[in-house]
């Protein structure tokens, strides 16, 4: 992992009085602490390092109603559609809203195959995290099916999983943020 070297010198003329020694000591301690740092090598780590959830798989002839039941039961936002050991599609919450609810199709009569997103992008589980970020960013999707070397599904990676992983490298900054920063400094004063 690359080491970050920084030279921090405190201008004692700008800060007369006490506190200079403490400030210099704090800076020195922070720079010497072994901490996680986000760098290029972390993005080259395999996707398998990230937390992901098991795939939920349905048949193309599954009704939308049954697919939704699977999604709810497994607390997941999509199901993979597999036919003869091949992933042929993915059915997501977005597909439900845009292709089923919007056109007012019957959930009990509509088959997943007719409203799924066909031929979804997949990623082998040992691919670098940077590849997952690129695929998800370019494709504008929130979930990515992970497969083994033979193309069989092993799990689903979501943007949430990547954000959680990256947040570990900024734990102090993230954990000390207020839940609603705009409340600390309201735009307009009320009262006197």
C-alpha positions as CSV (number, residue, x, y, z in Angstrom):
1,X,0.0,0.0,0.0
2,X,1.4,3.4,-0.9
3,X,2.4,5.6,2.0
4,X,1.3,9.2,2.1
5,X,4.0,11.6,3.3
6,X,3.0,15.1,4.1
7,X,5.0,17.9,5.5
8,X,2.9,19.9,8.0
9,X,4.5,22.9,9.6
10,X,2.6,25.3,11.8
11,X,3.3,29.0,11.4
12,X,4.0,30.1,14.9
13,X,3.6,33.7,14.0
14,X,0.0,33.2,12.9
15,X,-0.9,31.4,16.2
16,X,0.8,33.2,19.0
17,X,0.4,31.8,22.5
18,X,-0.4,28.3,23.8
19,X,-1.8,25.5,21.7
20,X,1.0,25.3,19.1
21,X,2.7,22.3,20.7
22,X,-0.6,20.5,21.0
23,X,-1.5,21.2,17.4
24,X,1.9,20.0,16.1
25,X,1.6,16.9,18.3
26,X,-1.9,16.1,17.0
27,X,-0.8,16.4,13.4
28,X,2.2,14.2,14.1
29,X,0.0,11.5,15.7
30,X,-2.5,11.5,12.9
31,X,0.2,11.1,10.3
32,X,1.9,8.3,12.2
33,X,-1.3,6.3,12.9
34,X,-1.6,3.1,10.8
35,X,-5.0,3.7,9.1
36,X,-6.8,2.4,6.1
37,X,-6.4,4.6,3.1
38,X,-8.3,4.5,-0.2
39,X,-5.8,4.1,-3.0
40,X,-5.5,2.4,-6.3
41,X,-4.6,-1.0,-4.8
42,X,-8.0,-1.2,-3.0
43,X,-9.9,-0.7,-6.2
44,X,-8.0,-3.6,-7.6
45,X,-9.1,-5.9,-4.8
46,X,-11.5,-8.6,-6.0
47,X,-15.2,-8.1,-5.8
48,X,-15.4,-11.1,-3.5
49,X,-14.0,-8.8,-0.8
50,X,-17.2,-6.9,-0.8
51,X,-20.3,-8.0,1.1
52,X,-22.9,-9.3,-1.3
53,X,-26.1,-11.2,-1.0
54,X,-27.0,-14.7,-2.4
55,X,-28.8,-14.7,-5.7
56,X,-32.5,-15.4,-5.8
57,X,-33.4,-17.2,-9.1
58,X,-36.7,-17.7,-10.8
59,X,-37.9,-19.5,-13.9
60,X,-38.9,-17.4,-17.0
61,X,-42.5,-18.7,-16.6
62,X,-42.8,-17.3,-13.0
63,X,-45.5,-14.8,-12.6
64,X,-44.7,-11.3,-11.5
65,X,-46.7,-11.8,-8.4
66,X,-44.5,-14.9,-7.5
67,X,-41.3,-13.0,-8.3
68,X,-42.4,-10.1,-6.0
69,X,-43.1,-12.7,-3.2
70,X,-39.6,-14.0,-3.7
71,X,-38.1,-10.5,-3.5
72,X,-40.1,-9.7,-0.4
73,X,-39.3,-13.0,1.3
74,X,-35.6,-12.6,0.7
75,X,-35.6,-8.8,1.3
76,X,-33.9,-8.1,-2.0
77,X,-34.6,-5.7,-4.8
78,X,-34.4,-8.1,-7.7
79,X,-34.4,-11.7,-8.9
80,X,-32.3,-13.4,-11.6
81,X,-34.1,-15.2,-14.4
82,X,-32.4,-18.4,-15.4
83,X,-33.2,-20.9,-18.1
84,X,-31.2,-24.1,-18.6
85,X,-28.4,-23.0,-16.3
86,X,-28.0,-19.7,-18.2
87,X,-29.0,-16.3,-16.8
88,X,-31.3,-14.8,-19.4
89,X,-32.6,-11.8,-17.4
90,X,-33.0,-9.8,-14.3
91,X,-36.2,-8.5,-12.8
92,X,-35.8,-5.5,-10.6
93,X,-38.0,-3.0,-8.7
94,X,-37.4,-0.6,-11.6
95,X,-38.8,-3.2,-14.1
96,X,-41.8,-3.6,-11.8
97,X,-42.6,0.1,-11.7
98,X,-41.9,0.9,-15.4
99,X,-43.0,-2.3,-17.1
100,X,-45.8,-3.7,-14.9
101,X,-47.3,-1.0,-12.6
102,X,-47.1,1.8,-15.1
103,X,-48.9,-0.1,-17.9
104,X,-51.2,-1.6,-15.3
105,X,-50.5,-5.2,-16.1
106,X,-52.0,-8.0,-14.1
107,X,-49.4,-9.3,-11.6
108,X,-50.9,-12.7,-11.5
109,X,-51.1,-13.2,-15.3
110,X,-47.9,-11.4,-16.4
111,X,-44.8,-13.6,-16.7
112,X,-41.4,-12.3,-15.6
113,X,-39.9,-13.2,-19.0
114,X,-42.1,-10.6,-20.7
115,X,-41.1,-7.7,-18.3
116,X,-37.5,-8.6,-17.2
117,X,-34.4,-6.8,-18.5
118,X,-32.8,-9.4,-20.8
119,X,-29.2,-10.3,-20.9
120,X,-28.0,-8.5,-17.8
121,X,-24.4,-7.5,-17.3
122,X,-22.6,-9.9,-15.0
123,X,-19.2,-9.8,-13.4
124,X,-17.0,-12.7,-12.2
125,X,-16.5,-12.7,-8.5
126,X,-12.7,-12.3,-8.8
127,X,-12.9,-9.2,-11.0
128,X,-11.5,-6.0,-9.5
129,X,-13.8,-3.7,-7.6
130,X,-13.0,-0.9,-10.1
131,X,-14.7,-3.1,-12.8
132,X,-17.8,-3.3,-10.8
133,X,-17.9,0.5,-10.2
134,X,-17.3,1.1,-13.9
135,X,-20.0,-1.4,-15.0
136,X,-22.6,0.0,-12.6
137,X,-21.7,3.6,-13.4
138,X,-21.8,3.2,-17.2
139,X,-25.0,1.0,-17.1
140,X,-26.7,3.2,-14.5
141,X,-27.9,0.2,-12.5
142,X,-27.8,-0.4,-8.8
143,X,-27.4,-4.2,-8.8
144,X,-24.9,-6.4,-10.5
145,X,-25.1,-10.2,-10.7
146,X,-21.9,-11.9,-9.7
147,X,-21.0,-15.2,-11.3
148,X,-18.3,-17.9,-10.9
149,X,-15.9,-18.8,-13.7
150,X,-18.5,-21.1,-15.3
151,X,-21.1,-18.3,-15.4
152,X,-23.2,-19.6,-12.6
153,X,-24.7,-17.0,-10.2
154,X,-23.1,-16.7,-6.8
155,X,-24.6,-13.5,-5.6
156,X,-25.8,-9.9,-6.1
157,X,-23.7,-6.9,-5.5
158,X,-25.4,-3.6,-4.9
159,X,-24.2,0.0,-4.9
160,X,-25.0,0.0,-1.1
161,X,-22.4,-2.8,-0.6
162,X,-19.7,-0.7,-2.4
163,X,-20.6,2.4,-0.5
164,X,-20.4,0.5,2.8
165,X,-17.0,-0.9,1.8
166,X,-15.6,2.5,0.8
167,X,-17.1,4.2,3.9
168,X,-14.7,2.0,6.0
169,X,-11.8,4.0,4.7
170,X,-13.4,7.3,5.8
171,X,-14.8,6.0,9.0
172,X,-13.9,9.0,11.2
173,X,-15.2,11.5,8.6
174,X,-18.4,9.5,8.0
175,X,-19.2,8.7,11.6
176,X,-18.8,12.3,12.8
177,X,-21.2,13.7,10.2
178,X,-24.5,14.8,11.5
179,X,-27.4,13.0,10.0
180,X,-28.8,16.2,8.6
181,X,-26.0,18.7,8.1
182,X,-28.3,21.4,6.8
183,X,-29.9,21.6,10.3
184,X,-26.6,22.8,11.8
185,X,-26.5,25.9,9.6
186,X,-30.0,26.8,8.6
187,X,-30.3,29.0,5.5
188,X,-32.3,31.7,7.3
189,X,-32.3,32.9,10.8
190,X,-35.6,32.9,12.7
191,X,-36.3,35.4,15.3
192,X,-33.9,38.1,16.7
